[in-house]
Amino acid sequence: MSHAILDLVQQAMSSPWLYAALFVLALLDGFFPIVPAETSVITAAVFAASGETNLALVIVAAALGAFAGDHISYLIGNKSARRLREKKAFVWARDTLAERGGLVLVVARYIPGGRTATTLTMGAVRHPLRSFTFFDAIAASSWAVYSGLIGFFGGMAFENDPIKGLLLGLGIAVSITAVVEAVRWLRKRRAIQPSPERLPADTSV
């Protein structure tokens, strides 16, 4: 079974349409986040370690697709502002955007669900398109490089067993995401805990 799966994946990796497919998946992931864009990029990069795909083209296709998809999400947010304002993710993204500005787009790229919420919100609040494009270029490029390198080094570690390389790459990506989420949770918890100065004074005699 594992050999059949590997053969199927290798056939997909050798397809001349691979880079177009990566572009489309990354584009769709901008406003339809259940599309497995990151997994696809990591998989293609794993096979780049053995020369079956081109790492530079994998990264470029993913970055361009993500960049285009984020702009579509921005436009959707721009047209759907009223319906988004009561959404919990919208409120989070709006408040974070007010605090950190366009840089939040780069950070949100690595937060599950944060990317789409942020791009939609930036469109809904009419964040300047020039600023959005600038920060999104950084976000899309860094994400593509990050995903590509994780897959590539995973493939190098298990050059003769790409399935293990893929599992390693995906494991690293999941671990990084878990660390980011844990840090966010801890910071949020600390922020809502009252400091000793704010605690009510003991009035008992």
C-alpha positions as CSV (number, residue, x, y, z in Angstrom):
1,M,0.0,0.0,0.0
2,S,2.8,2.4,0.9
3,H,4.5,1.8,-2.4
4,A,1.3,2.5,-4.3
5,I,0.8,5.7,-2.4
6,L,4.4,6.7,-3.0
7,D,4.1,5.9,-6.8
8,L,1.0,8.0,-7.0
9,V,2.7,11.0,-5.2
10,Q,5.8,10.7,-7.4
11,Q,3.6,10.8,-10.5
12,A,1.9,13.9,-9.3
13,M,5.3,15.5,-8.5
14,S,6.6,14.8,-12.0
15,S,3.5,16.4,-13.6
16,P,4.2,19.5,-15.7
17,W,1.1,21.0,-14.1
18,L,2.5,20.7,-10.5
19,Y,3.5,24.3,-10.2
20,A,0.1,25.6,-11.6
21,A,-1.6,23.3,-9.1
22,L,0.4,24.7,-6.2
23,F,-0.4,28.2,-7.3
24,V,-4.2,27.4,-7.5
25,L,-4.2,25.7,-4.1
26,A,-2.3,28.6,-2.4
27,L,-4.7,31.0,-4.1
28,L,-7.8,29.1,-2.9
29,D,-6.4,28.9,0.6
30,G,-6.5,32.6,0.9
31,F,-10.3,32.6,1.2
32,F,-11.1,28.9,1.6
33,P,-8.7,27.9,4.4
34,I,-9.5,24.1,4.5
35,V,-7.6,23.7,1.2
36,P,-4.3,21.9,2.0
37,A,-2.0,24.4,0.5
38,E,0.8,24.2,3.1
39,T,0.8,20.4,3.0
40,S,1.0,20.5,-0.8
41,V,4.0,22.9,-0.8
42,I,5.8,20.9,1.9
43,T,5.2,17.7,-0.1
44,A,6.5,19.2,-3.3
45,A,9.6,20.6,-1.5
46,V,10.3,17.1,0.0
47,F,10.7,15.8,-3.5
48,A,12.9,18.7,-4.5
49,A,15.6,17.2,-2.2
50,S,15.8,14.3,-4.7
51,G,15.6,16.5,-7.8
52,E,12.1,15.5,-8.8
53,T,10.8,19.0,-8.3
54,N,12.4,22.4,-8.5
55,L,12.5,24.1,-5.0
56,A,12.7,27.6,-6.4
57,L,9.6,27.1,-8.6
58,V,7.7,25.5,-5.7
59,I,8.4,28.5,-3.5
60,V,7.6,31.1,-6.3
61,A,4.3,29.3,-7.3
62,A,3.2,29.1,-3.6
63,A,4.1,32.7,-2.9
64,L,2.3,34.1,-6.0
65,G,-0.7,32.0,-5.3
66,A,-0.9,33.1,-1.6
67,F,-0.4,36.7,-2.6
68,A,-3.2,36.6,-5.2
69,G,-5.5,34.6,-2.8
70,D,-5.0,37.2,0.0
71,H,-6.0,40.0,-2.3
72,I,-9.2,38.2,-3.3
73,S,-9.9,37.7,0.4
74,Y,-9.3,41.5,0.9
75,L,-11.8,42.3,-1.8
76,I,-14.4,39.9,-0.3
77,G,-14.0,41.6,3.1
78,N,-14.3,45.0,1.4
79,K,-17.7,43.9,-0.1
80,S,-18.9,42.1,3.0
81,A,-18.1,44.5,5.9
82,R,-21.5,44.5,7.5
83,R,-21.9,40.8,7.7
84,L,-18.4,40.3,9.2
85,R,-18.5,42.8,12.0
86,E,-20.1,40.5,14.6
87,K,-17.8,37.6,13.9
88,K,-15.5,36.7,16.7
89,A,-12.5,36.3,14.4
90,F,-13.3,39.6,12.8
91,V,-13.3,41.4,16.2
92,W,-9.9,39.8,17.1
93,A,-8.3,40.7,13.8
94,R,-9.7,44.3,14.0
95,D,-8.4,44.9,17.5
96,T,-5.0,43.4,16.6
97,L,-4.8,45.4,13.4
98,A,-5.5,48.6,15.4
99,E,-2.7,47.7,17.8
100,R,0.0,46.5,15.4
101,G,-1.0,47.8,12.0
102,G,-0.1,46.0,8.8
103,L,2.6,43.8,10.5
104,V,-0.2,41.7,11.9
105,L,-0.7,40.3,8.4
106,V,2.8,38.7,8.6
107,V,2.2,37.3,12.0
108,A,-1.3,36.0,11.2
109,R,0.1,33.9,8.4
110,Y,1.3,31.4,10.9
111,I,-1.9,31.3,13.1
112,P,-4.5,28.8,12.1
113,G,-7.5,30.7,10.8
114,G,-5.8,34.0,11.5
115,R,-4.7,34.6,7.9
116,T,-8.2,34.6,6.4
117,A,-9.7,36.6,9.3
118,T,-7.0,39.2,9.0
119,T,-7.2,39.6,5.2
120,L,-11.0,39.8,5.3
121,T,-10.8,42.4,8.2
122,M,-8.3,44.6,6.4
123,G,-10.6,44.7,3.5
124,A,-13.7,45.4,5.7
125,V,-12.0,48.3,7.5
126,R,-10.7,49.7,4.3
127,H,-7.1,49.3,5.2
128,P,-5.0,51.1,2.5
129,L,-4.5,48.7,-0.4
130,R,-0.9,49.9,-0.9
131,S,0.0,49.0,2.7
132,F,-1.9,45.7,2.5
133,T,0.0,44.8,-0.7
134,F,3.4,45.6,0.9
135,F,2.9,43.6,4.1
136,D,1.2,40.7,2.2
137,A,4.2,40.4,-0.2
138,I,6.3,39.9,2.9
139,A,3.8,37.4,4.5
140,A,3.3,35.4,1.3
141,S,7.0,35.2,0.5
142,S,8.0,34.3,4.0
143,W,5.3,31.6,4.2
144,A,6.4,30.0,0.9
145,V,10.1,30.0,1.9
146,Y,9.2,28.6,5.3
147,S,7.1,25.8,3.9
148,G,9.5,25.0,1.1
149,L,12.6,24.8,3.4
150,I,10.8,22.7,5.9
151,G,9.9,20.2,3.2
152,F,13.3,20.4,1.5
153,F,15.3,19.7,4.7
154,G,12.8,16.9,5.6
155,G,13.5,15.4,2.2
156,M,17.2,15.7,2.6
157,A,17.1,13.9,6.0
158,F,15.3,11.0,4.4
159,E,16.4,11.2,0.8
160,N,15.7,7.5,0.2
161,D,12.4,7.5,2.0
162,P,10.4,10.6,0.9
163,I,7.3,9.5,3.0
164,K,9.4,9.8,6.2
165,G,10.7,13.1,4.9
166,L,7.2,14.3,4.4
167,L,6.1,13.2,7.8
168,L,9.1,15.0,9.3
169,G,8.3,18.1,7.5
170,L,4.7,18.1,8.5
171,G,5.6,17.3,12.0
172,I,7.9,20.3,12.2
173,A,5.2,22.6,10.7
174,V,2.6,21.3,13.2
175,S,5.1,21.7,16.1
176,I,5.9,25.3,15.2
177,T,2.2,26.1,14.9
178,A,1.6,24.5,18.3
179,V,4.4,26.6,19.9
180,V,3.0,29.8,18.3
181,E,-0.5,28.9,19.7
182,A,0.9,28.1,23.1
183,V,2.7,31.5,23.3
184,R,-0.4,33.3,22.2
185,W,-2.5,31.5,24.8
186,L,0.0,32.3,27.6
187,R,0.3,36.0,26.6
188,K,-3.5,36.3,26.5
189,R,-3.8,34.6,29.9
190,R,-1.3,36.9,31.4
191,A,-3.0,39.9,29.9
192,I,-6.4,39.1,31.5
193,Q,-4.9,38.3,35.0
194,P,-5.1,41.3,37.3
195,S,-1.7,42.7,38.5
196,P,-1.1,42.9,42.3
197,E,-1.5,46.7,42.1
198,R,-5.0,46.3,40.7
199,L,-6.2,43.8,43.3
200,P,-8.7,45.3,45.8
201,A,-7.1,46.2,49.1
202,D,-7.9,44.0,52.2
203,T,-10.2,46.0,54.3
204,S,-10.6,43.5,57.0
205,V,-9.4,44.5,60.5
